[in-house]
Amino acid sequence: MLAFNPNAFRFGRNLLSRSRNGNRLDTDPPRGRLIAPAIIPRSLCRFEYLERPDHLGRQQFEAACLLRAEHKAPFVDAGSIVIGGRDGVGIWWWDAAAWANINDAPQNQASRDLPESLCANLSDGWHHICLDIGYEARLVRRQMVVASIWRRTAFIKAEWQHVVALAEPDGDVAIPLPPAVRIERSHLTAQMRGGTELRRPMAAAEKVLFTGLLLVSILGGWWQGEATTLAENAARNKAEAMRLERFTASYELFSKIHSDLQELDAAQRALGRTTTATDLATLLAQVANAGLSLSSMQLDREHLRLAVRTGGDVDRLRAVAAQIEALPGFVHVAAQDGEGVGEMILLAEVEP
């Protein structure tokens, strides 16, 4: 994020002129002297690009961007320039206090300041640029900068892919990381490249109107974002509740089986037998191998009751029943309809 130039809303415009080498010069209104443009290092700048919504007129959109540049500056003491293009508007802010400390131009003169990224004529597409201070990932469309990310060290592959995906969500994220190309400051011309600077003065009534429109837009966007967040949270909570319900049901079934096994073990110890637990383990494996789902199981000293979801496949149920009957620990296997849809119950007697 970057800040805004308060001169963008002055009533009236500075007279523009050009030097002999083609550079644009601003006339200092109080003294009438020509001041050469100055190039601001990219490290002192912040950039934001805004695409114009289809439902918003171009004049309203540009006015809203001018207000954003003026009132949403990321620096306490900020300068700015707003560049309009065919599809959107780019806002450049810079740290005016830090720039004043390194700029040789007298502070009482109306100098023309341009961010470093606006002073290079690059082809359309992505560029990995090595600057005097740091590195820049820059996307150019129709000779206008629409994305610019700066960092102190060169971009690596993962960072580059993240930058490309962030700037072009619907674009090709497989754009390879190009080698960093150095642009010498001596090759830069202090002249804006791409787009048109927006400096249309507005009356106080227009400022109030567009400020209100901007606030309504921000409030609407905030409310839409809050609604989306609430919907996403509700979906996550529902999924978590379903997962916990399945887990709880599985745990309850496990606890019930464990309790039945303990009761069976006590009965076996009383009867002096040790084969029924082995038979039960074989039974559960047979149910699983048949591809059936076990809903519940009840086992005591005399009876075994299995509730199985068959999904309408009776043949598998018959195969399981035959396997149960073949075990030495169970006899007299019978089947009946269960309580739920697609559920059958197998009943067997525990052999004394």
C-alpha positions as CSV (number, residue, x, y, z in Angstrom):
1,M,0.0,0.0,0.0
2,L,1.1,3.5,-0.7
3,A,-0.1,7.1,0.0
4,F,-1.7,10.1,-1.9
5,N,-0.5,13.4,-3.2
6,P,-2.7,16.2,-1.7
7,N,-2.0,18.3,-4.9
8,A,-4.2,15.8,-6.8
9,F,-7.3,17.7,-5.5
10,R,-6.1,21.2,-6.0
11,F,-8.3,23.6,-8.0
12,G,-6.4,24.1,-11.2
13,R,-3.3,22.4,-12.7
14,N,0.3,23.2,-13.0
15,L,1.5,24.2,-16.4
16,L,3.6,21.5,-18.0
17,S,6.6,22.0,-20.2
18,R,9.4,19.9,-21.6
19,S,13.2,20.2,-21.5
20,R,15.3,19.9,-24.6
21,N,15.9,16.2,-24.1
22,G,12.2,15.5,-24.0
23,N,11.7,15.2,-20.2
24,R,8.6,16.7,-18.8
25,L,9.1,19.7,-16.5
26,D,6.6,21.3,-14.1
27,T,6.3,25.0,-13.7
28,D,6.7,26.3,-10.2
29,P,3.7,28.6,-9.9
30,P,5.2,31.0,-7.4
31,R,8.5,31.5,-9.1
32,G,8.0,30.3,-12.6
33,R,11.1,28.2,-12.6
34,L,11.4,24.8,-14.3
35,I,12.2,21.9,-12.0
36,A,13.6,18.6,-13.5
37,P,11.6,15.4,-12.6
38,A,13.1,13.2,-9.9
39,I,13.1,9.4,-9.8
40,I,12.0,7.9,-6.5
41,P,13.6,4.6,-5.6
42,R,11.2,1.6,-5.7
43,S,12.1,0.7,-2.1
44,L,10.3,3.8,-0.9
45,C,7.2,3.1,-2.9
46,R,4.0,1.1,-2.5
47,F,1.7,0.1,-5.3
48,E,-2.0,-0.9,-5.7
49,Y,-3.9,-1.7,-8.8
50,L,-7.7,-1.6,-8.9
51,E,-9.8,-3.1,-11.8
52,R,-12.9,-1.1,-12.7
53,P,-16.1,-3.1,-11.9
54,D,-18.5,-3.4,-14.8
55,H,-21.4,-1.8,-12.9
56,L,-19.4,1.4,-12.1
57,G,-18.9,4.2,-14.5
58,R,-15.4,5.2,-15.4
59,Q,-15.6,8.7,-14.0
60,Q,-17.1,7.5,-10.7
61,F,-14.4,4.8,-10.5
62,E,-11.5,7.2,-11.1
63,A,-12.9,9.7,-8.6
64,A,-13.2,6.9,-6.0
65,C,-9.5,5.9,-6.7
66,L,-8.4,9.5,-6.3
67,L,-10.2,9.6,-2.9
68,R,-8.6,6.3,-1.9
69,A,-5.1,7.6,-2.9
70,E,-5.7,10.7,-0.7
71,H,-7.2,9.1,2.3
72,K,-5.7,5.5,2.4
73,A,-2.0,6.3,2.3
74,P,0.3,3.8,4.0
75,F,2.7,6.5,5.1
76,V,2.2,9.3,7.6
77,D,3.8,11.8,5.2
78,A,3.1,10.5,1.7
79,G,3.2,11.5,-1.9
80,S,1.3,9.8,-4.6
81,I,0.4,9.6,-8.2
82,V,-2.7,8.0,-9.7
83,I,-2.4,6.4,-13.2
84,G,-5.5,5.5,-15.2
85,G,-5.7,2.8,-17.9
86,R,-8.2,1.1,-20.0
87,D,-9.2,-1.5,-17.5
88,G,-8.3,-0.1,-14.1
89,V,-6.2,2.4,-12.1
90,G,-2.8,2.1,-10.5
91,I,-2.0,4.0,-7.4
92,W,1.6,4.7,-6.4
93,W,2.5,6.0,-2.9
94,W,5.9,6.9,-1.5
95,D,7.4,7.8,1.8
96,A,7.7,11.6,1.3
97,A,9.6,12.1,4.6
98,A,12.3,9.5,3.7
99,W,12.4,10.8,0.1
100,A,13.0,14.4,1.3
101,N,16.0,13.2,3.3
102,I,17.7,11.8,0.2
103,N,16.4,14.1,-2.5
104,D,18.6,17.0,-3.5
105,A,15.8,19.2,-4.8
106,P,14.9,22.1,-2.4
107,Q,11.7,21.3,-0.5
108,N,10.2,24.7,-1.3
109,Q,10.1,24.1,-5.0
110,A,7.5,22.2,-6.9
111,S,9.5,19.3,-8.1
112,R,8.1,16.5,-10.2
113,D,8.5,13.1,-8.5
114,L,8.0,9.8,-10.3
115,P,8.4,6.3,-8.9
116,E,11.2,4.3,-10.5
117,S,8.8,1.7,-11.9
118,L,7.1,4.3,-14.1
119,C,10.3,5.4,-15.8
120,A,11.1,2.3,-17.7
121,N,9.6,1.3,-21.1
122,L,9.1,-2.5,-20.8
123,S,7.2,-4.9,-23.0
124,D,3.9,-6.5,-21.8
125,G,4.2,-9.5,-19.5
126,W,6.0,-10.4,-16.3
127,H,9.5,-9.0,-15.5
128,H,12.0,-9.9,-12.7
129,I,14.0,-6.7,-12.3
130,C,17.2,-6.1,-10.3
131,L,17.2,-2.5,-8.9
132,D,19.8,-0.5,-7.1
133,I,18.0,-1.5,-3.9
134,G,16.2,-4.8,-4.0
135,Y,14.3,-6.7,-6.6
136,E,10.9,-6.2,-8.3
137,A,8.3,-8.5,-9.9
138,R,6.5,-6.3,-12.4
139,L,3.5,-7.1,-14.6
140,V,2.9,-4.8,-17.6
141,R,-0.2,-4.7,-19.7
142,R,-0.7,-2.3,-22.6
143,Q,2.5,-0.6,-21.5
144,M,1.0,0.1,-18.0
145,V,2.1,-1.4,-14.7
146,V,-0.7,-3.5,-13.2
147,A,1.3,-5.4,-10.6
148,S,4.5,-4.6,-8.7
149,I,5.9,-6.4,-5.8
150,W,9.3,-5.4,-4.2
151,R,11.6,-7.2,-1.9
152,R,15.2,-6.9,-0.8
153,T,16.4,-10.2,-2.2
154,A,15.8,-12.0,-5.5
155,F,12.6,-13.9,-5.9
156,I,12.7,-17.7,-5.6
157,K,10.4,-20.1,-7.5
158,A,7.8,-20.5,-4.8
159,E,7.6,-16.8,-4.1
160,W,7.3,-16.1,-7.8
161,Q,4.5,-18.5,-8.3
162,H,2.7,-17.0,-5.3
163,V,3.1,-13.5,-6.8
164,V,1.8,-14.6,-10.2
165,A,-1.2,-16.4,-8.6
166,L,-2.0,-13.3,-6.5
167,A,-1.9,-10.9,-9.4
168,E,-3.6,-13.1,-11.9
169,P,-6.0,-15.5,-10.1
170,D,-7.4,-16.8,-13.4
171,G,-4.1,-16.6,-15.3
172,D,-1.3,-19.1,-16.0
173,V,0.4,-19.8,-12.6
174,A,3.0,-21.9,-14.4
175,I,4.9,-18.8,-15.7
176,P,8.6,-19.7,-15.1
177,L,10.7,-17.5,-12.9
178,P,12.9,-15.4,-15.3
179,P,16.4,-14.4,-14.3
180,A,16.7,-11.0,-12.7
181,V,17.5,-8.4,-15.3
182,R,19.2,-5.2,-14.1
183,I,18.0,-1.8,-15.3
184,E,20.6,0.9,-14.8
185,R,19.3,4.2,-13.4
186,S,21.3,5.9,-16.0
187,H,19.0,4.3,-18.7
188,L,15.9,5.6,-17.0
189,T,14.1,8.6,-18.3
190,A,12.2,10.7,-15.7
191,Q,9.1,10.5,-17.8
192,M,6.0,8.5,-17.0
193,R,5.5,5.3,-19.1
194,G,2.0,3.9,-19.7
195,G,-1.4,5.1,-18.6
196,T,-2.7,8.6,-18.0
197,E,-2.2,10.5,-14.8
198,L,-5.5,11.4,-13.0
199,R,-5.5,14.8,-11.5
200,R,-9.0,16.0,-12.1
201,P,-10.0,18.6,-9.5
202,M,-13.2,18.1,-7.6
203,A,-15.5,20.5,-5.8
204,A,-16.2,20.0,-2.1
205,A,-19.7,18.6,-2.9
206,E,-18.2,16.0,-5.2
207,K,-15.7,15.0,-2.6
208,V,-18.5,14.5,-0.1
209,L,-20.6,12.5,-2.6
210,F,-17.8,10.2,-3.7
211,T,-16.6,9.8,-0.1
212,G,-20.1,8.6,0.8
213,L,-20.0,6.2,-2.2
214,L,-16.7,4.9,-1.2
215,L,-17.8,4.4,2.4
216,V,-21.0,2.6,1.2
217,S,-18.9,0.4,-1.1
218,I,-16.5,-0.4,1.8
219,L,-19.4,-1.2,4.1
220,G,-21.1,-3.4,1.5
221,G,-17.8,-5.2,0.8
222,W,-17.2,-5.7,4.5
223,W,-20.8,-7.0,5.0
224,Q,-20.4,-9.4,2.1
225,G,-17.1,-10.5,3.4
226,E,-18.6,-11.1,6.9
227,A,-21.5,-13.1,5.4
228,T,-19.1,-15.2,3.4
229,T,-17.0,-15.8,6.5
230,L,-20.0,-16.8,8.5
231,A,-21.2,-19.2,5.8
232,E,-17.7,-20.8,5.6
233,N,-17.6,-21.2,9.4
234,A,-21.0,-22.7,9.4
235,A,-20.0,-25.3,6.7
236,R,-16.8,-26.1,8.7
237,N,-18.8,-26.5,11.9
238,K,-21.3,-28.8,10.2
239,A,-18.6,-31.0,8.8
240,E,-16.8,-31.2,12.2
241,A,-20.1,-32.0,13.9
242,M,-20.7,-34.9,11.4
243,R,-17.2,-36.1,11.9
244,L,-17.6,-36.1,15.7
245,E,-20.9,-37.8,15.4
246,R,-19.4,-40.6,13.3
247,F,-16.5,-40.9,15.7
248,T,-18.8,-41.0,18.7
249,A,-20.9,-43.7,17.1
250,S,-17.8,-45.7,16.3
251,Y,-16.5,-45.3,19.8
252,E,-19.9,-46.3,21.4
253,L,-19.9,-49.4,19.2
254,F,-16.4,-50.2,20.2
255,S,-17.2,-49.7,23.9
256,K,-20.3,-51.9,23.6
257,I,-18.3,-54.7,21.9
258,H,-15.5,-54.4,24.5
259,S,-18.1,-54.6,27.3
260,D,-19.7,-57.7,25.6
261,L,-16.3,-59.3,25.3
262,Q,-15.6,-58.8,28.9
263,E,-18.9,-60.4,29.8
264,L,-18.2,-63.2,27.5
265,D,-14.8,-63.8,29.0
266,A,-16.4,-64.0,32.4
267,A,-18.8,-66.5,31.1
268,Q,-16.1,-68.5,29.5
269,R,-14.0,-68.6,32.7
270,A,-17.1,-69.8,34.5
271,L,-17.7,-72.5,31.9
272,G,-14.0,-73.3,31.5
273,R,-14.1,-72.7,27.7
274,T,-11.7,-70.4,25.7
275,T,-12.8,-70.8,22.1
276,T,-15.7,-68.4,21.9
277,A,-13.5,-65.2,21.8
278,T,-11.5,-66.7,19.0
279,D,-14.8,-67.5,17.2
280,L,-16.0,-64.0,17.7
281,A,-12.9,-62.4,16.2
282,T,-13.2,-64.7,13.2
283,L,-16.9,-63.7,12.9
284,L,-16.0,-60.0,12.8
285,A,-13.4,-60.6,10.2
286,Q,-15.9,-62.5,8.0
287,V,-18.4,-59.6,8.2
288,A,-15.7,-57.2,7.1
289,N,-14.4,-59.5,4.3
290,A,-18.0,-59.7,3.0
291,G,-18.0,-56.0,2.5
292,L,-20.9,-55.5,5.0
293,S,-21.2,-52.7,7.6
294,L,-21.8,-53.7,11.2
295,S,-24.3,-51.4,12.9
296,S,-24.4,-53.1,16.3
297,M,-23.6,-56.3,18.1
298,Q,-25.0,-57.9,21.3
299,L,-23.4,-61.0,22.8
300,D,-24.1,-62.7,26.1
301,R,-23.8,-66.2,27.5
302,E,-26.7,-67.5,25.4
303,H,-27.2,-65.4,22.3
304,L,-25.4,-63.4,19.6
305,R,-27.2,-60.6,17.8
306,L,-25.6,-58.8,14.8
307,A,-27.3,-55.8,13.0
308,V,-25.7,-55.6,9.5
309,R,-26.3,-53.0,6.7
310,T,-26.6,-55.1,3.6
311,G,-27.5,-52.5,1.1
312,G,-30.0,-55.0,-0.4
313,D,-27.3,-57.6,-1.0
314,V,-28.9,-60.7,0.6
315,D,-26.4,-63.2,-0.8
316,R,-23.6,-61.7,1.2
317,L,-25.7,-61.9,4.3
318,R,-26.5,-65.6,3.6
319,A,-22.7,-66.2,3.2
320,V,-22.0,-64.6,6.5
321,A,-24.8,-66.6,8.2
322,A,-23.3,-69.9,6.8
323,Q,-19.9,-69.0,8.0
324,I,-21.3,-68.2,11.5
325,E,-23.1,-71.5,11.6
326,A,-19.8,-73.3,10.6
327,L,-18.1,-72.0,13.7
328,P,-18.0,-74.3,16.6
329,G,-19.2,-71.7,19.1
330,F,-22.5,-70.8,17.5
331,V,-25.6,-72.7,16.4
332,H,-29.1,-72.1,15.0
333,V,-28.4,-68.9,12.9
334,A,-31.5,-67.0,11.8
335,A,-32.1,-63.7,9.9
336,Q,-34.8,-61.1,10.3
337,D,-35.5,-57.5,9.1
338,G,-33.7,-54.7,11.0
339,E,-35.1,-51.4,12.2
340,G,-33.3,-49.3,9.6
341,V,-33.5,-49.2,5.8
342,G,-31.3,-51.9,4.3
343,E,-30.5,-53.4,7.7
344,M,-30.8,-57.1,8.6
345,I,-30.3,-58.9,11.9
346,L,-28.6,-62.2,12.3
347,L,-29.4,-64.2,15.5
348,A,-27.5,-67.1,16.7
349,E,-27.3,-69.2,19.9
350,V,-24.0,-69.6,21.8
351,E,-23.3,-73.2,22.1
352,P,-23.2,-74.3,25.7
